[in-house]
Structure formats: structure tokens, C-alpha cells
């Protein structure tokens, strides 16, 4: 099985020409009767060896972290980050293994952040006193997040694992939110925190669209970077919106709010079709399930409200998946031409080719 990353690596190594790679993609797309840009594919595993190596790497990283913790809390993160970088030199840079690379970059970023947290746990009271001011701690948190973002940038420069950009962006978003909270106070209203997260999520979404715009046919690593950014942005957008509507508070919501949740989910579906990314639909799924359950309960279907909700949502999502390309062509066709030309390429579905 050959992934887009493998093809791009072959082109970079001059094993095959860009024209030959494009011809191969076109052939595979025609055989599968689906345009590559509409598949939203990303490389996760190429074989069970990826899972095997990932499990072994996690065991090793836990061990070195445990050893570091026994010496000094800060060394746990240092040992994990250093080990993750060293392992990436082989499994990422030389072997180009997808799942181990994802595990290692997350371990590296977590190790960098964990080393600073461990240092604060050990020496924080001596530096800041017994009860440091909330604004001071918020600034410290923002500084740690910013340092983590810088470390992930170095990792990206060395290994260029697509998820690294999302990890660094998450750290930058945390930096911005912590800095604002240092001004207004950490113990401010949850609504303000959710509003800040929503603004940060919209910023991440904009960055994801910038990466998507640079590879409209999704044939390079840039599309994988955009995938992980969309995966990061989706919960940062969906959760604050539904929190502000009162859906996350655990209480029953009124019919008006439930209808609004369903309406927002439909809007998310239209956006997902336009940009050809499904992350928003997945992130908001739990909320629309809850809202639909409330609606069925309101209309008297108490005993079967959960079953009816699952039936309606499951059927709708399966139909959307089956006719995704045609539905997307309709949605994009309604947009202004200058906007549609900035979105991922769309090709109408063709009839499947029968197996020989």
C-alpha cells in the first residue's frame, strides 16, 4: 500500500518524476471511482509494525520518564523529550513510519512541557511563594506554552511530521488564552474562557484553511498538516458554541435551544461540505445527539427517544457519506466563483467501475 507521503518522498528523492506520480494518482482515482481530493485521506499506519513500534516506544518512554522522576521531577520530561527526539531520528527521519512519528512528536512536546511543570512542582514555592498571584501563574503558564511551541517548531524543522504544526499551534493558542486570563483573572466566568477558546479555534481554523488553500488537490504533506489543524480547531469551535447555549451543563434544554443546536449542526455540515473536512461534524455529534433526544422527548417519544435519535442521525450521516461528492459539488456550486476557487478541488462522482 502506497500513501501520498510515500509518493511525495519518491518524487523528492527523484525516484520518479512529478508527472509519473500524478499519472499514478489519476489512475488510482479512476479505478476507485473517487477523486483523491474528496477522500480526506491521511497516513496513520501502513502495517502492524507501526502499531508494534508505537507500543514499544510508549513502554520505553514511560520507563525513561519514571527513571527521570526518581532523580528529579523535571528530568522526567527531559528524558522523555530527549528519547523521543532520538527515536524520531530513526523511525521518523529514516523509516518514515507514520503512527510512531505521531506518538514521538506528541511525547516530545509533552516532555518539554512536563519538564517545566516538574521544575515548578519542585521549586515553585521557593520561587513564587506559597500562594502566588493568579495573574503570575497565568503568565508562567503562557511562557511554558510558548516555549513548548518553540520546541515543536524545531521538531518540525527537523522531521516535518504533519501533526507537529497542530501541536505547536495548540501551544500558541494556550499562550494567547493564558495571557488574556492573566489580565482578567484566572477565576473569571467560564463564559469568558469559552469565548477565548472559540476565538482561538477560529484562528486555528483560518490557519488550517491557509494550508488547505496551498494544496487544493491534496497531494502533498501540506494537506496532512491541514487535516490535523482542522482536527484541533473543530472541538475548539464546537464546544464553546454549545457551552454558551447551555448544552454542556448537564440539564435538560428547551425546545428552542435544541432546534438551535440542530440548526448549528446543519450549518457545520454545509461548512464541512464546502471545505471537504469532516472534523466539525464529528466534534459536534454528541451535542446534536443530545439535542435530538430532547426534541423527541418533548414530542412524547420518551421510551424510544434515544433509539430514534440514533436512527435519524446515523441514517443522515451515512447518506451524507454516500453522496458526499455530489452534495459537495452542489454546495460549492452555490458559492461565488472567487471563493469556490480557494476551496479544495471538487469532482463529481463517477459511476463505479465493475471489478473484472
C-alpha positions in Angstrom: 0.0 0.0 0.0 1.4 3.3 -1.1 0.4 6.6 0.7 0.6 10.2 -0.6 3.6 10.6 1.7 5.4 7.7 0.0 4.7 9.2 -3.4 5.9 12.6 -2.4 9.1 11.1 -0.8 9.7 9.2 -4.1 9.4 12.5 -6.1 11.7 14.3 -3.6 14.3 11.6 -4.0 13.9 11.7 -7.8 12.9 8.1 -7.9 10.0 9.1 -10.1 9.0 12.3 -11.8 6.2 14.5 -10.6 4.4 13.7 -13.9 4.6 10.0 -13.2 3.4 10.4 -9.7 0.4 12.5 -10.9 -0.4 9.8 -13.5 -0.3 7.2 -10.8 -2.7 9.2 -8.7 -5.1 9.7 -11.6 -5.1 6.0 -12.4 -5.8 5.0 -8.8 -8.6 7.7 -8.5 -10.2 6.4 -11.7 -10.1 2.8 -10.5 -11.6 3.7 -7.2 -14.2 5.9 -8.8 -13.5 8.7 -6.3 -11.4 11.9 -6.6 -8.4 12.0 -4.3 -9.2 15.4 -3.0 -12.6 14.2 -1.7 -11.2 11.2 0.2 -9.6 13.3 3.0 -7.1 10.6 3.5 -4.1 10.8 5.8 -1.4 8.4 6.7 -1.7 6.7 10.0 -0.5 3.1 9.7 1.0 1.1 6.8 1.1 -2.2 8.6 1.0 -3.8 12.0 4.7 -2.9 12.5 3.6 0.7 13.1 1.4 -0.4 16.0 4.2 -2.7 17.3 6.8 0.1 17.2 4.4 2.6 18.8 3.7 0.2 21.7 7.4 -0.4 22.2 8.1 3.3 22.1 5.4 4.1 24.6 6.8 1.5 27.0 10.3 2.9 26.6 9.2 6.5 27.1 7.2 5.6 30.2 10.3 3.8 31.6 12.7 6.7 31.0 10.2 9.1 32.4 9.9 7.0 35.5 13.7 6.9 35.9 13.9 10.7 35.5 11.1 11.2 38.0 13.1 9.2 40.6 16.0 11.6 40.2 14.2 14.9 39.8 10.6 15.8 38.7 11.9 18.0 35.9 14.2 15.2 34.5 11.1 13.0 33.7 10.1 15.4 30.9 13.7 16.0 29.8 14.4 12.2 29.5 11.1 11.7 27.6 11.7 14.6 25.2 15.3 13.6 24.5 14.4 9.9 24.0 11.5 10.9 21.7 13.8 13.1 19.6 16.4 10.3 19.4 13.9 7.7 18.4 12.5 10.1 15.8 15.9 10.3 14.1 15.4 6.7 13.1 11.7 5.9 12.9 10.7 9.2 11.5 13.6 10.6 9.5 14.9 7.3 8.1 11.9 4.8 8.3 9.1 7.4 7.7 6.7 5.4 10.0 3.5 7.4 10.4 2.0 6.2 13.7 5.3 6.1 15.6 6.1 9.5 14.3 2.8 10.9 15.7 3.5 9.2 19.1 7.0 10.5 19.2 6.2 14.1 18.4 3.4 14.2 21.0 5.8 12.6 23.5 8.4 15.2 22.7 6.0 18.2 23.1 4.6 16.6 26.3 8.1 16.0 27.6 9.2 19.6 27.0 6.1 20.9 28.8 6.3 18.2 31.5 9.9 19.2 32.3 8.8 22.7 33.1 5.9 21.5 35.1 8.2 19.2 37.1 10.5 22.1 37.8 7.6 24.2 39.1 6.4 21.3 41.3 9.8 21.0 42.9 10.9 24.7 43.1 7.7 26.7 42.5 7.0 27.5 46.2 10.6 28.7 46.7 10.4 31.0 43.7 6.8 32.3 43.8 5.8 31.8 47.4 3.2 29.7 49.0 0.2 31.3 47.2 1.4 33.1 44.0 -1.0 35.5 42.4 -3.3 34.1 39.7 -2.0 36.6 37.2 1.5 35.5 37.8 0.7 31.8 37.3 -1.2 32.6 34.2 1.9 34.4 32.8 4.0 31.4 33.8 1.7 29.0 32.0 1.7 31.2 28.9 5.5 31.2 29.0 5.7 27.4 29.3 3.2 27.1 26.4 5.3 29.5 24.3 8.5 27.5 25.0 6.7 24.3 24.0 5.6 25.9 20.8 9.2 26.9 20.0 10.4 23.3 20.7 7.7 21.9 18.4 8.9 24.4 15.7 12.4 23.0 16.0 11.0 19.5 15.7 9.1 20.5 12.6 12.2 21.9 11.0 14.0 18.6 11.6 11.3 16.0 10.9 8.3 17.7 9.3 5.7 15.4 10.8 2.3 16.9 9.9 0.8 16.8 13.3 3.7 18.9 14.7 2.1 22.1 13.3 -1.1 21.3 15.1 0.8 20.7 18.4 2.7 23.9 18.1 -0.5 25.8 17.2 -2.2 24.4 20.2 0.6 25.6 22.4 0.4 29.1 20.8 -3.4 29.2 21.4 -2.8 28.2 25.0 -0.3 31.0 25.3 -2.7 33.6 24.0 -5.6 32.4 26.2 -3.4 32.3 29.3 -2.1 35.9 28.6 -5.6 37.2 28.4 -6.6 35.4 31.5 -3.6 36.9 33.3 -5.3 40.3 32.7 -8.9 39.5 33.5 -8.1 36.9 36.2 -8.0 33.1 36.1 -11.1 32.7 38.2 -13.2 34.7 35.7 -16.5 33.5 34.3 -16.5 30.2 32.3 -18.3 32.0 29.5 -15.3 34.3 29.0 -12.9 31.3 28.9 -15.1 29.6 26.4 -15.2 32.8 24.3 -11.5 33.0 24.3 -11.2 29.3 23.3 -13.7 29.9 20.5 -11.7 32.9 19.1 -8.6 30.8 19.3 -10.4 28.0 17.5 -11.5 30.3 14.7 -7.8 31.4 14.4 -6.7 27.7 14.1 -9.4 27.1 11.5 -8.2 30.1 9.5 -4.7 28.7 9.6 -5.9 25.2 8.5 -7.7 26.8 5.6 -4.5 28.5 4.6 -2.7 25.2 4.5 -5.6 23.7 2.6 -5.6 26.5 0.1 -1.9 25.8 -0.7 -2.8 22.2 -1.8 -6.3 22.2 -3.3 -5.9 18.7 -4.8 -4.4 17.3 -1.6 -1.4 15.6 -3.0 1.4 16.8 -0.6 2.3 16.9 3.1 0.5 20.3 3.4 -2.8 18.6 3.2 -1.9 16.3 6.1 -0.9 19.4 8.1 -4.3 21.0 7.3 -6.1 17.8 8.4 -4.5 17.9 11.9 -5.2 21.6 12.2 -8.9 21.1 11.4 -9.0 18.3 13.9 -7.6 20.7 16.5 -9.9 23.6 15.5 -13.2 21.6 15.5 -13.6 21.0 19.2 -12.3 24.5 20.0 -15.1 25.8 17.9 -17.9 23.4 18.6 -17.6 23.0 22.4 -17.6 26.8 23.3 -20.6 27.4 21.0 -22.7 24.7 22.6 -21.4 25.6 26.1 -22.7 29.1 25.5 -26.1 27.6 24.5 -26.2 25.7 27.8 -25.9 22.3 26.3 -22.9 21.2 28.3 -24.4 22.0 31.8 -26.0 18.6 32.0 -29.6 19.9 32.4 -32.5 19.4 30.1 -32.6 22.2 27.4 -35.7 23.7 25.9 -37.1 23.0 22.5 -35.8 26.3 21.2 -32.2 25.6 22.2 -32.5 22.1 20.9 -33.7 23.4 17.5 -30.8 25.9 17.5 -28.3 23.1 18.2 -29.7 21.1 15.2 -29.6 24.2 13.1 -25.9 24.9 14.0 -25.1 21.2 13.2 -26.7 21.6 9.8 -24.5 24.8 9.3 -21.5 22.8 10.3 -22.5 20.2 7.7 -22.6 22.8 5.0 -19.2 24.2 6.1 -17.8 20.7 6.2 -19.0 20.0 2.6 -17.6 23.3 1.3 -14.1 22.8 2.8 -14.2 19.0 2.4 -13.3 18.3 6.0 -15.5 16.2 8.4 -13.9 17.2 11.7 -16.6 19.7 12.6 -19.4 17.1 12.1 -17.6 14.6 14.4 -16.8 17.2 17.1 -20.4 18.4 17.3 -22.0 14.9 17.1 -22.5 14.4 20.8 -24.3 17.7 21.2 -26.7 17.2 18.3 -27.5 13.7 19.6 -28.4 15.2 23.0 -30.5 17.9 21.4 -32.4 15.5 19.2 -33.1 13.3 22.2 -34.6 16.3 23.9 -36.7 17.1 20.9 -38.1 13.5 20.7 -38.8 13.6 24.4 -40.7 16.9 24.0 -42.9 15.4 21.4 -43.8 12.4 23.5 -41.4 9.7 22.3 -39.9 9.1 25.7 -39.3 5.4 25.5 -37.7 5.4 22.1 -36.1 8.9 22.1 -32.5 7.6 22.2 -33.2 4.9 19.5 -35.0 7.4 17.3 -32.2 9.9 17.7 -29.5 7.3 16.8 -31.6 6.1 13.8 -32.1 9.6 12.4 -28.5 10.9 12.9 -26.9 7.6 11.8 -29.0 7.4 8.7 -28.4 11.1 7.8 -24.6 10.7 8.2 -24.5 7.5 6.2 -26.5 9.1 3.4 -24.2 12.2 3.5 -21.1 10.0 3.3 -22.6 8.0 0.3 -23.4 11.1 -1.6 -20.6 13.4 -0.2 -19.1 14.2 -3.6 -22.4 15.2 -5.3 -23.6 17.1 -2.2 -20.3 18.9 -2.1 -20.4 19.8 -5.7 -23.9 21.4 -5.1 -22.7 23.4 -2.1 -19.6 24.6 -3.8 -21.5 25.5 -6.9 -23.7 27.9 -4.9 -20.7 29.8 -3.7 -19.2 32.8 -5.5 -16.6 31.7 -8.0 -13.7 33.6 -6.3 -14.5 31.8 -3.0 -15.0 28.4 -4.6 -11.6 28.7 -6.4 -10.0 28.9 -3.0 -11.5 25.7 -1.7 -10.3 22.1 -2.3 -10.9 20.9 -5.8 -14.2 19.2 -6.3 -15.0 16.5 -8.9 -18.5 15.0 -9.3 -18.7 11.3 -8.5 -18.5 8.9 -11.5 -20.1 5.5 -11.8 -18.1 2.8 -10.1 -16.0 0.6 -12.4 -17.1 -3.1 -12.1 -14.5 -5.5 -10.9 -13.0 -7.7 -13.6 
